[in-house]
Amino acid sequence: MLENYPEVAPLLVSLYDKQKLNGLARSQDPSSRAALTGVMADLLDIELNPRERELITDVLMGIMRQAEEDLRMALSERFAAMDNVPLRIILQLANDEIKIAEPVLRQSPVLQDMDLIYIIKAKGPAHWRSIASREGLGGKVVDLLAETRDFPTAVTLTKNKKVTLSDRAIDIFAQMSKTSDALARPLLMRPELPEGVARKIYEFVGEELKKSFSFRFKTAVDEVVSEFKNADR
């Protein structure tokens, strides 16, 4: 079926030859990995009907199952930036070991909140932390990450300026921050943090952190006062 497409046939032949003659799926050579990754990405760029696209997906997933770790990493990095990769392929990469899964967990536009929820429930802290660094996470994903109560995940999510912390996440992180200045520091910088919660967190932080915040706020006030003094009006 696919060979009826003039732009597909040469790529399939190239893919088959590279697999058979050079064993690229198991190759340790960077140029071989780049060649195979390029052919696989080119196949995904071709306009096909749903049935034909499923066949291409089956071919690519068969290669990925045979592939060595380095090739799967290269594919994850390449596919993470593409919005036309079939969800099956992205999910296979996202559920792989973390050094392979990380690029798609952090960036892939194919993954939706429900996909991320399933991954969070199925995987461990390393996968949670990569997801916590994504842009535009929905409230349910933020809540679920917060409910893991994993400190590095909490810190990563709190430092992520491309998400909004939910009320549930703020409550959990406020409790966790009582024993961790590493979490309290970025949490106190969040614009959505209610003033009452900020005051409670500030009561528990160490003296060094209190001094740094006092200095920062004093410096900010001094700068504003200086601007007024030097203003023309």
Secondary structure, 3 states (H helix, E strand, C coil): CHHHCCCCHHHHHHHHHHHHHHCHHHCCCHHHHHHHHHHHHHHHCCCCCHHHHHHHHHHHHHHHHHCCHHHHHHHHHHHCCCCCCCHHHHHHHHCCCHHHHHHHHHHCCCCCHHHHHHHHHHCCHHHHHHHHCCCCCCHHHHHHHHHCCCHHHHHHHHHCCCCCCCHHHHHHHHHHHHHCHHHHHHHHCCCCCCHHHHHHHHHHCCHHHHHHHHHHHHHHHHHHHHHHHHCCC
